Structure formats: C-alpha cells, structure tokens
Amino acid sequence: MAYKIAIVGLGKIAMDQHVPCITKNRKFKLVATVSRHASLPGLPHFSSLSDLIASKVKVDCVALCTPPSVRLAMATQALDAGLDVLIEKPPTPTLGEMLAMVAHAKKKKRVLYATWHSRYNDALDKAKALLKGKTVTRLRINWKEDVNKWHPGQEWIAQPGGFGVFDPGINALSAVTKILPEPLYVERSSIEVPENWSTPIGVHITFKRGDGAPADLQAEFDWRQRGEQIWEIELATADGMEMKLTQGGSVLWVNGKLVIEAKLEEYEQIYAKFANLLKARKSDTDATPLQLVCDAFMLAKPKVVAPFKWD
C-alpha cells in the first residue's frame, strides 16, 4: 500500500526535488498539491491546507515545503486533522516553534519528520564511522554560494525569519552535527547584514568544545559567491587524521586520499526514511542544527554592509 501524500508549497525545492522523488518512490502516491501560485497537471489542487482537509481527497501525510515562518500553524493544522507531517529545512524560524511542533505531534500521536537533506549520503556515513571515538581539534566549514542562483528573487529569505545565508549554512551544520563524535557549541559569531535586508548575507562563527579543551573550530558562510560554488568541511583529530568533505559533503578525502564519492540522492533517501518512519510510527525531530543557528544569532556581532541587488 502506498502512502497518499500532498505537497504544501509548490516552489522551486518542491518542483526540483519533492515531486520527482515522490513520483518514483512506490511507497508514496502524490494525490494533491496546495499552493497559491502553482499547480501540477492532473492532480487536485487547493489554495490552502484548510481546503485540502475539507475536501474529499484522501490523504495520509503532507510534505510542508513552505517558507519556515508559516510551518508551525500548518503543521498543527495537519496534525489536528490526523495527518503525518514531513517538513523541509530549516524546520521553523525559532527553536520555540520547533519544540512546540514536536510536542504537538507527540500529543496527537502522529509522525513528524524534520528533514536535513545534507545529512543523506554515504560519504557522511563513512566520515561519521571514521570519527567515532576520536577528538576533533580543528574544524573549518567553508560554505559559499550565489543566492541569485539558488534562490532567484525569493525575497522572503531576506526578511525576519527567512534565515538569510543561514538557510544554506544550516545544511553544513546539519552535516557536521551528524558526523562529529561530540557536541559543538557556539562561542561567538559575527554577521554581515545588507542595508536592505533583515537577515545576514555573510556569517563567521567560532565554536567551542563542551569541556573547554582547546580547539580551533570555525565556520564561514557567504551568499555573495560568484563562479564556483564552495561547500567544504575540513577536520583534524588529535591522533593526526585529516579529513576533508567537498561538494556538499558527498566527497570524502582522508589524509589526502579519496575515500568515497557518494551519489547524490538526498531526497530519495529522505523519502525512503519517511516511509520507514511511517511504518514504524516513529518521529525524527533533531533540532541541533537549528539550535546552533539560534545560538549564532544570539551571540552575533552585527555589521551593516552595502544594499544587496538581485540579478
């Protein structure tokens, strides 16, 4: 039996990833879409989640692909209607909303799946295994991309709750928090905010270990990158191992040697896991990457920079 799923929010990420991955996964059947601006041929379409719930279309679960600011209300509505819920990343604009969503899903005994797509590839799994039991003494996250390429004209990301460059930066944090053998904490951060934005376009974070032991742990996020896009994570351990993850964490180098070049099937793996969670009636709601972003905002030293012009 295939789970009947509806997509709520039919933007770029839904069209590029969710629609094709649902379509080719036999454990799901896309039965409806909800969007104010788009639809898919041959499928029932609704302008609001309320209209979908009130319709005669039978739905088991929804994938919330809207901007984060409206997800708590939508997730609550879906859970109240007896639906299981998958949410895109970042899950919510605040940690408080995330915790409320998790608590409500538990109360309603429904499955809630907070996806972190950058965690899903074999290179990260290998990196995690190699780092088990080791002490990381150096970390460099270098995440630089062109906002015009990946979010063309999506001005909501520059508004409060839109995350700014933390939208891609949280991908790096989700990958790092998956593979590190111990927790990471924000020590200090600096953010660059364009005059016409409310969110940062550049970020530098210094992390620390929980035990206070010396370590050199840094992250750099920038949304003004032209040309080659950079998604790299470098680590070193106390016993001399050096590790580098490139291409979004899908290519792993250890001590200068290529170990694995993983096939990018992030959303395919997300829906495979969602099917397993639905079958087991279990939720997956790790909030660690969001917590780090919230902490980086809390400890940030802001700097106003020149206005940003969209292409």
Steps between C-alpha positions, in 0.01 A plus 500: 500500500632843406474792739283777353695825528429863416762770447432833669700780340585438137813710462842426350613239754168316478508493120870410476515236773177399672280445195744276308608305810143433609405402146767230473455362852246218494426544869340840433229632274475874440128574522477880531686831516442816702635830373386855430709530187557160334343163426575170326308365201254223581510540878242655734622844601406719794587856595517420873561208731152558645346442158695175460393372841137591430505327161420138419860427401638227724841592639727319746780755530624835378840640402526861617723686255385852588725771646579417866296790645162333438590139578396480865141599423487270198657206681260545790205508262618188319571311822157596636349357183671166567774541239867412535740780411834538321659845516772651284800661658537735677204360695383820671627857550552449874592215731189568707276428201691182426458373856130586491456308175679196641286506814178530298593208275567289808167605652315409182698176460597588145833467318703820463813491286735799499718444196861612465578409140876558525532211747408239243792350312748214546800733536359650819419156636863397435632820658290443811634146536862616462456776761339276761693517827742765372562856622451772238752781552443699182191576294457725199160537334516697175149540351482763227237521228313743277157585639389614154562150363328300773228739618427729203275786605392327823501812714336326797845365591613858569210567737481418874471124539643441152844393630706677233827317437417270792256332260789323321728527802268283705566225245867503598407498868269204446782307332757588766270416792435162341865397475665658805559260790400763758281814518601838360418835663508859374759719673454816294388614155493797269239569234488733200153637426428699181331837556187376322486159677401385846706180480874440450671452167834409660576318825809396696464267799753387757397181678623343822509160664273427792789406728691823435801322351691700235376453143498704179143477375375750240226547239466748216174548307463743208219553250689731265713232334531525123633226274591175672273414792683383812363250753794360698566363848854436626582322828807385687516269800737472797652180364600665171219407263405769247163488330342709228144488369427683174204549267253544783645216704462235232871452421729382782878535513706356788867593537501623143353183348155473341293256706152530354307707248137450591214513257275796580162352589412714799127528445470143381646397837274744684187339358636150557550593866158667522337178383688310771397753766136475392510122515663504845281792621808687619602865467842648419532857627863587568519876566878525546579691176221749575628540856846594369351759264294650784809511722704664222233770467490547880878549524544691174685826456315665206648714224289686245634469143401639160147435370459177306379511140326196355600401147 
